[in-house]
Amino acid sequence: MPDIARRLDISSINIVPFYYFSNATGSQYEEELSKHFNCPAFSWRGFEHDHSGIDFNLFREEYHKYIAKLNGITNFPFMAFTEEDYRIWFNDSSTAVGTLNCMNVEKLIDIQPNGDANFCVDFPDYCIGNVKISRLKEIWEGPRAKKFRNYRRKAPLAICHRCGAKYISEIKT
């Protein structure tokens, strides 16, 4: 990747590890959305695996080769993981890596192609409004957004342990 980035005059690379959720985690997320928001949860199914399938020792070896080849290319810290963080990430989908804090409910709005708005680009199940029907300000300040914000501020959803989107709100530009 670093060699290709240099040939294309790209100055940084972003590594995002494989997302996966066990059936138990997905079922818990479905239950949370159903119980608290009367909403079906479908997005996690695209990441449904009980195990990552990653051999961590092989990953670590390849990661070291990747880092050694950067030579001037920035390893963009979208998910600034240590080796230990990667080990945990690939070992168990129910264990948190890094912070469980997610500022997306305070800073981010994702608009789907059909106009539905939500707070999470990875898990857009709970719609807070539609930009084809309402103004963005109304959606952002509306009752559906407030309800979700209040819930998420208290505790993460089951899928938040493996959501890379939470790191979007932490990027310093």
C-alpha positions as CSV (number, residue, x, y, z in Angstrom):
1,M,0.0,0.0,0.0
2,P,2.7,2.6,0.8
3,D,4.4,1.9,-2.6
4,I,1.1,2.4,-4.4
5,A,0.4,5.5,-2.4
6,R,3.7,7.0,-3.5
7,R,3.1,6.1,-7.2
8,L,-0.3,7.9,-6.9
9,D,1.2,10.8,-5.0
10,I,-1.1,10.1,-2.0
11,S,0.3,11.3,1.3
12,S,-1.6,9.2,3.8
13,I,-3.2,5.8,4.2
14,N,-6.0,4.9,6.5
15,I,-6.2,1.4,8.0
16,V,-9.6,0.3,9.2
17,P,-9.6,-3.2,10.8
18,F,-12.2,-5.8,9.9
19,Y,-15.5,-5.2,11.7
20,Y,-17.4,-8.2,13.0
21,F,-20.2,-9.0,15.5
22,S,-21.2,-12.2,17.0
23,N,-24.8,-13.3,16.8
24,A,-25.1,-12.6,20.5
25,T,-24.0,-9.0,20.1
26,G,-26.2,-8.5,17.1
27,S,-29.2,-9.9,18.9
28,Q,-28.5,-7.6,21.8
29,Y,-28.4,-4.6,19.4
30,E,-31.7,-5.7,17.8
31,E,-33.3,-5.9,21.2
32,E,-32.0,-2.4,22.2
33,L,-33.3,-0.7,19.1
34,S,-36.6,-2.6,19.4
35,K,-37.2,-1.9,23.1
36,H,-36.0,1.7,23.3
37,F,-36.7,3.0,19.8
38,N,-39.3,0.7,18.3
39,C,-36.9,0.3,15.4
40,P,-35.6,-2.8,13.5
41,A,-31.8,-3.3,13.5
42,F,-30.5,-4.7,10.2
43,S,-27.1,-3.1,9.5
44,W,-25.1,-5.3,11.9
45,R,-25.9,-8.3,9.7
46,G,-23.4,-7.2,7.1
47,F,-20.7,-7.7,9.8
48,E,-22.0,-11.0,11.2
49,H,-19.2,-13.3,12.2
50,D,-18.6,-15.1,15.5
51,H,-14.8,-14.8,15.1
52,S,-12.6,-12.5,13.2
53,G,-10.7,-15.3,11.5
54,I,-7.5,-13.2,11.9
55,D,-4.3,-14.9,12.9
56,F,-2.9,-12.1,15.1
57,N,0.7,-13.2,14.9
58,L,0.5,-13.1,11.1
59,F,-1.3,-9.7,11.2
60,R,1.4,-8.3,13.5
61,E,4.1,-9.5,11.2
62,E,2.4,-7.9,8.2
63,Y,1.6,-4.7,10.1
64,H,5.3,-4.3,11.0
65,K,6.2,-4.7,7.3
66,Y,3.6,-2.1,6.4
67,I,4.9,0.4,9.0
68,A,8.5,-0.1,7.8
69,K,7.5,0.7,4.2
70,L,5.7,4.0,5.0
71,N,8.9,6.2,4.5
72,G,7.1,9.5,4.3
73,I,3.6,8.3,3.9
74,T,1.4,9.1,6.9
75,N,-0.4,6.3,8.7
76,F,-3.5,8.4,9.2
77,P,-4.7,7.8,12.8
78,F,-8.4,7.3,12.0
79,M,-8.4,4.4,14.4
80,A,-5.1,4.9,16.2
81,F,-4.6,1.4,17.6
82,T,-1.7,0.0,19.4
83,E,-0.7,-3.6,18.7
84,E,-2.5,-4.6,21.9
85,D,-5.7,-2.8,20.7
86,Y,-5.5,-4.8,17.4
87,R,-5.0,-8.0,19.4
88,I,-8.1,-7.3,21.5
89,W,-10.1,-6.2,18.4
90,F,-9.4,-9.4,16.5
91,N,-9.9,-11.6,19.6
92,D,-13.4,-10.8,20.8
93,S,-16.1,-8.6,19.3
94,S,-17.7,-7.9,22.7
95,T,-14.7,-6.3,24.3
96,A,-14.3,-2.6,24.0
97,V,-11.2,-1.2,22.2
98,G,-10.3,2.4,23.1
99,T,-13.0,4.7,24.2
100,L,-16.7,3.9,24.2
101,N,-17.4,7.6,24.0
102,C,-19.0,8.6,20.7
103,M,-19.3,12.2,19.8
104,N,-21.2,11.5,16.6
105,V,-24.5,12.2,18.3
106,E,-23.1,15.7,19.1
107,K,-21.2,16.4,15.8
108,L,-22.2,14.2,12.9
109,I,-25.2,13.7,10.7
110,D,-25.2,11.0,8.0
111,I,-27.6,11.4,5.1
112,Q,-28.5,8.2,3.2
113,P,-29.3,8.3,-0.5
114,N,-33.1,8.2,0.2
115,G,-32.8,11.3,2.5
116,D,-32.9,9.5,5.8
117,A,-30.7,11.1,8.4
118,N,-28.9,9.3,11.3
119,F,-25.9,9.7,13.6
120,C,-23.9,6.7,12.5
121,V,-22.4,6.1,9.1
122,D,-21.8,2.4,9.9
123,F,-25.1,1.6,11.5
124,P,-27.9,3.8,10.0
125,D,-30.8,1.8,11.5
126,Y,-32.4,4.5,13.6
127,C,-33.6,7.4,11.4
128,I,-33.9,10.8,13.0
129,G,-35.7,12.4,10.1
130,N,-35.6,12.8,6.3
131,V,-34.1,15.8,4.5
132,K,-36.6,15.5,1.7
133,I,-39.4,16.2,4.2
134,S,-37.8,18.4,6.9
135,R,-35.1,21.0,7.2
136,L,-31.8,19.7,8.6
137,K,-32.0,22.0,11.6
138,E,-35.4,20.5,12.5
139,I,-34.0,17.0,12.2
140,W,-30.9,17.8,14.2
141,E,-33.0,19.4,17.0
142,G,-36.0,17.1,16.7
143,P,-37.5,14.7,19.2
144,R,-36.1,11.6,17.5
145,A,-32.6,13.0,17.6
146,K,-32.9,14.1,21.2
147,K,-34.2,10.7,22.3
148,F,-31.3,8.9,20.6
149,R,-28.7,11.4,21.9
150,N,-30.0,11.1,25.5
151,Y,-29.9,7.3,25.3
152,R,-26.4,7.1,23.7
153,R,-25.0,9.7,26.1
154,K,-25.8,7.3,29.0
155,A,-24.4,4.1,27.5
156,P,-23.1,2.6,24.3
157,L,-25.2,0.3,22.2
158,A,-24.0,-3.3,21.9
159,I,-22.5,-2.7,18.5
160,C,-20.5,0.4,19.7
161,H,-17.7,-1.9,20.8
162,R,-16.8,-2.5,17.1
163,C,-18.0,0.6,15.4
164,G,-15.2,2.5,13.6
165,A,-17.5,5.5,13.0
166,K,-17.1,6.6,16.6
167,Y,-13.5,7.6,15.7
168,I,-14.8,10.1,13.0
169,S,-15.9,12.5,15.7
170,E,-12.5,12.3,17.4
171,I,-10.4,13.3,14.4
172,K,-8.5,16.5,14.9
173,T,-8.3,18.5,11.7
